[in-house]
Each structure stands twice: as C-alpha cells, then as structure tokens.
C-alpha cells in the first residue's frame, strides 16, 4: 500500500494552479531539495521535478529551479540511492 504523500500547489508562468506530490525532501551537500511529481497527471513516463528549497526574506520556504547540471545530477543520484534503499527495505 502506497503511503500518503504531501501535496503542494505551485503556479506556472500563466498563473495556472499545478498540484504536485512531494516524493522526497533531501539534504544534499549544503542544500535542501524537493523531489516533486505532478499529482494531476498520472502518466508513468512523467519525470519528477527537482527544486532547491531556499528561504525568502521572511523565512518562508521557496522552491527554486536548478540551472547547474552538476548540482542537479548530484541530487538525482542521492534520490535514486534513497529510492533503492527504501525499495530494498520493502522487499
């Protein structure tokens, strides 16, 4: 049975509401990252989004896209390792 995941709402460039499932929140190196999957589109080929969690001037969490390919690859590898460990625990 799949555990309930947190849902968050983000807005795209046209201010359209987009719902995402939070697959994981990871601390990698000096950063904190969220792995998100679109909640409304259950297409199995859909790729997850990796966003950096930072804080705004009010101390609220904000999500930032990652432009650095090396940073992105490091986070993806950390998430894949976490997923492998979790999968092994369930087997």
N, C-alpha and C positions, 0 to 999 in steps of 0.2 A: 504494500500500500504506500502510495506516494505521500510524503509529508506536505502539510500546507505551507506554502511559501508566501512571503510578504509580497504584496502588490504595491507598486508606486505608479503615480501618474506624472508623465512628462509632457511637454508641449513642443511640437515641431515648429519649423520656420513659419508656417501659416497659422500658428496658434491652434492647431488641431490637437485634441487630447489623445495621448497614446499611453496605454496601460502596459506595464512591464512586470514580470515576475522577477524577484531578486533570487538568483540561483545561488549566489555566494557573495560574501564580503571578505576580502583578503587583505592582509598586511604583507606587503612585499617590499623588501629593502626599506626605504624611508617613506614609502607611500601607502595609502589605503585605497582599495579599488573595489568597485561593484561590478559583478557579472550579471547582466540583465538579459532576459528573453522576452520578446513581445508576447503579451498574455492573450491578445485577441486573435492572433494568427497562429494556429496550431500546426503549421507546415513543418514537417520533420526536417526539411532542408534549411529552415531558417537558422541563421547564425546568431550567436549571442553577441551582445554589445559589451565592451569593456570600457568603463569610465573611471577616471580618477576622482576620489572623494576629497574635496578641499572644504575649507570654511570661508564664508564671506565675512565682511567687516562686523557683522552682528553675531558671529559664532555659529551660524546655521550651516549645515552641510549643503554643499552644492556639488553637482556632477559635471565633470569637465572631460571633453573628448581628448584622446591621446594622439598626438601627432608624431611622436617619436617611435619609430618602428622597433627599435631595440627594447624600449620600455614596454611596449605592447607585447612583444614576444616573451619577455620575462614574466609578465603577468599571466599570459596564456599558459605558459609552461607550468607555473605554480598552480593554476586552476586545474589543469589536466592531471597533475600529480595528486592534488586533493581528491579529484573525482576517482582516480584509480584506487586510492587508499579507501575511500568510502565504499566503492564497489567491492573491494576485497573483504571488507567487514561484513557486508551483506551476503556474501557467498559462503 
